[in-house]
Amino acid sequence: MTGGPMAIGEGVGWRVAGYAVERLVPVEDSRITSVDVWLDYQRWCESGDMVPLAEAVFLEELDTVMREAGIGRQQVGAHVSYAHVGFAGSD
Protein backbone atom coordinates (compact mmCIF):
# COMPACT_ATOMS: atom_id res chain seq x y z
CA MET A 1 0.00 0.00 0.00
CA THR A 2 1.49 3.33 -0.99
CA GLY A 3 0.78 6.71 0.52
CA GLY A 4 -1.65 5.55 3.22
CA PRO A 5 -1.42 4.11 6.71
CA MET A 6 -0.50 0.44 7.05
CA ALA A 7 -3.21 -1.91 8.23
CA ILE A 8 -2.65 -3.39 11.68
CA GLY A 9 -0.44 -6.45 11.28
CA GLU A 10 0.61 -5.64 7.70
CA GLY A 11 4.27 -6.37 7.14
CA VAL A 12 4.77 -8.36 10.35
CA GLY A 13 4.62 -11.84 8.82
CA TRP A 14 8.40 -11.95 8.49
CA ARG A 15 8.70 -11.63 12.30
CA VAL A 16 6.44 -14.60 12.88
CA ALA A 17 8.14 -16.58 10.10
CA GLY A 18 11.54 -15.82 11.66
CA TYR A 19 10.31 -17.11 15.00
CA ALA A 20 8.84 -20.24 13.39
CA VAL A 21 12.06 -21.06 11.51
CA GLU A 22 14.11 -20.71 14.68
CA ARG A 23 11.78 -22.38 17.18
CA LEU A 24 9.44 -24.86 15.41
CA VAL A 25 10.50 -28.22 13.98
CA PRO A 26 8.68 -31.16 12.39
CA VAL A 27 7.86 -33.86 14.98
CA GLU A 28 5.94 -36.94 13.91
CA ASP A 29 2.87 -37.72 16.07
CA SER A 30 3.13 -34.44 17.96
CA ARG A 31 0.73 -31.58 18.48
CA ILE A 32 1.24 -28.14 20.02
CA THR A 33 -1.40 -25.62 20.99
CA SER A 34 -1.54 -22.02 19.86
CA VAL A 35 -1.33 -21.03 23.55
CA ASP A 36 1.97 -22.94 23.94
CA VAL A 37 3.31 -21.30 20.77
CA TRP A 38 2.23 -17.84 21.99
CA LEU A 39 3.97 -18.32 25.36
CA ASP A 40 7.13 -19.61 23.66
CA TYR A 41 7.06 -16.64 21.27
CA GLN A 42 6.91 -14.23 24.21
CA ARG A 43 9.97 -15.89 25.81
CA TRP A 44 11.77 -15.83 22.43
CA CYS A 45 11.09 -12.09 22.08
CA GLU A 46 12.26 -11.43 25.63
CA SER A 47 15.51 -13.35 25.11
CA GLY A 48 16.20 -11.28 21.98
CA ASP A 49 15.23 -7.93 23.50
CA MET A 50 12.30 -7.64 21.08
CA VAL A 51 8.81 -6.34 21.74
CA PRO A 52 6.28 -9.09 20.98
CA LEU A 53 3.42 -8.50 18.59
CA ALA A 54 -0.07 -8.31 20.05
CA GLU A 55 -1.44 -11.79 20.65
CA ALA A 56 -4.23 -11.52 18.05
CA VAL A 57 -1.79 -10.26 15.39
CA PHE A 58 0.74 -12.98 16.22
CA LEU A 59 -1.84 -15.79 16.08
CA GLU A 60 -3.29 -14.54 12.79
CA GLU A 61 0.17 -14.42 11.23
CA LEU A 62 1.05 -17.79 12.77
CA ASP A 63 -1.97 -19.35 11.04
CA THR A 64 -0.72 -17.97 7.72
CA VAL A 65 2.84 -19.22 8.27
CA MET A 66 1.62 -22.68 9.33
CA ARG A 67 -0.77 -22.94 6.38
CA GLU A 68 1.96 -21.95 3.92
CA ALA A 69 4.27 -24.56 5.49
CA GLY A 70 1.59 -27.23 5.07
CA ILE A 71 1.16 -27.73 8.83
CA GLY A 72 -2.28 -29.00 9.80
CA ARG A 73 -4.48 -26.87 12.04
CA GLN A 74 -7.21 -28.26 14.25
CA GLN A 75 -9.76 -26.21 16.13
CA VAL A 76 -12.11 -27.54 18.79
CA GLY A 77 -14.19 -24.71 20.19
CA ALA A 78 -11.75 -21.92 21.02
CA HIS A 79 -8.77 -24.31 21.23
CA VAL A 80 -6.38 -24.32 18.25
CA SER A 81 -3.54 -26.78 17.79
CA TYR A 82 -1.05 -27.68 15.06
CA ALA A 83 -0.15 -31.24 14.05
CA HIS A 84 3.28 -32.78 13.50
CA VAL A 85 5.23 -29.84 14.91
CA GLY A 86 7.15 -29.22 18.13
CA PHE A 87 9.67 -26.85 19.65
CA ALA A 88 13.34 -26.98 18.70
CA GLY A 89 15.49 -28.42 21.49
CA SER A 90 12.63 -29.98 23.42
CA ASP A 91 13.46 -33.65 22.80
N, C-alpha and C positions, 0 to 999 in steps of 0.2 A: 504494500500500500504506500503510495507516495503522497506527501503533502498533508496527510491527516494524522490524527492520533492513532497509535497502535491499539488493537483490541487487547483486552486483558488476556495474557497467556501467549500472545503471538510472539514467535521468535524464541520461545523458551524450550522448545523440544530438544534442542541440542544439549541442554543441561541435564534433562532426564535421560537422554540417550547416553551421555557420558557416564552418568551414575550407573545405568544398566550394564554398560560394557565392563565397567570396573567391578561391580558388585554381584551381578547375577550370572549364573552358569547353568548349563543344561544338567539336570539330574533326573534320571529315569525313575519313574514311580514316586515322584515327589510333588508336593503342592505347597505353595506359600500364599498367605493371604495378603490382600492389599494393605491391611493394617500393619502387618509385619514389614512389608516393603516400605511403607511410609515411615515407620519408626527407625528402620535401618538408614533410610535416606536422610533423616534428621541428624543421626549420629555421623554419617558420612560428611554432611555439610559442616557440622561442628568441627570435625577433625581437620577439615580443609579451610577453616576460617571463612566459610561461605554462608550467606544468608539463604535459608531454604525458601523455596517457592511456597505459596499458600497451598494448603492441603488439597483443595478442590482442583487447583491448576495442576499440581503435581500428578494427581490421580488421573485426570483427563489425559495429560500427556503420556503417562505411563501406559494407559490403555492403547494409545496410538502406537507407541514403541513396541509393546508386546504383540499387537496385531500384525505390525509390519515384520516382526521377527518370526511370525507363525506360531506364537505361544498361545495355547488355548486358555480361554477365560471362562470361568463358571461363576454364575451368580445365583445365590439362593437367598431370597429376600433382599436384605441390605448387605449381605456378606459376599464379597468378591474374592475369588482366588484364581491362581494361575497354575496350570499343570506343567509338569516336567521341567521345573526350574527351581533353583535353590540359591543360597548365598555363597559366594566365593569364600573359601577357607573355613567352611563350617562342617567339614567331614570328620 
